[in-house]
Amino acid sequence: MLTALMFVLFFILIFINLPVAFALGIAAVVVLLLDSGWSSLGLIPSIMYSSISSFTLLAIPFFRVSRRHYGLLRYF
């Protein structure tokens, strides 16, 4: 039930022209609040940090910087 609510809320927010990142964040926070209550708000920074502290994700900006540095930007 919560998954369906999250998708419906996400698409409603997209249809009112909210950026995708904000729509995903708002939908996730609303479902987290409905599932665990107000005490779960302390988990949000921990979840955000653990999801972006990946060496694989760090390769993406470094790849873009290296393309710009070596002049390969026009090919990609």
C-alpha positions in Angstrom: 0.0 0.0 0.0 2.8 2.4 0.9 4.6 1.7 -2.4 1.5 2.5 -4.4 1.1 5.7 -2.4 4.7 6.7 -3.1 4.3 6.2 -6.8 1.0 8.1 -6.9 2.4 11.0 -4.9 5.5 11.0 -7.1 3.5 11.2 -10.3 1.2 13.9 -8.9 4.3 16.0 -7.9 5.7 15.5 -11.4 2.5 16.6 -13.1 2.5 19.8 -11.1 5.9 20.5 -12.6 8.1 19.9 -9.6 11.6 18.8 -10.5 12.2 15.0 -10.3 14.7 15.2 -7.5 12.3 17.1 -5.3 9.4 14.9 -6.2 11.4 11.8 -5.3 12.5 13.3 -2.0 9.1 14.6 -0.9 7.4 11.3 -1.8 10.0 9.3 0.1 9.8 11.5 3.2 6.0 11.4 3.2 6.0 7.6 3.0 8.7 7.4 5.7 6.7 9.6 8.0 3.5 7.6 7.4 5.4 4.3 8.0 7.5 5.2 11.1 6.2 8.4 12.4 8.0 11.6 13.4 10.8 9.7 15.1 12.1 8.6 11.7 13.1 12.1 10.6 16.5 11.6 12.3 17.2 8.7 9.9 16.9 10.9 6.7 20.5 12.4 6.9 21.9 8.9 7.5 20.1 7.4 4.6 21.1 10.3 2.3 24.7 10.0 3.3 24.9 6.2 2.9 23.3 6.4 -0.5 25.8 8.9 -2.0 29.0 7.7 -0.3 29.8 5.2 -3.0 33.0 5.0 -4.9 31.0 4.0 -8.0 29.1 7.2 -7.9 32.3 9.2 -7.6 33.5 8.0 -10.9 30.7 9.9 -12.8 31.9 13.5 -12.0 35.6 12.5 -12.3 34.9 11.1 -15.8 33.2 14.3 -16.8 36.1 16.4 -15.5 38.7 14.2 -17.3 36.8 14.6 -20.6 36.7 18.3 -20.2 40.4 18.4 -19.3 41.6 16.4 -22.2 39.3 18.0 -24.8 37.1 15.0 -25.4 33.9 16.8 -24.6 32.9 17.4 -28.2 32.8 13.6 -28.9 30.4 12.8 -26.0 
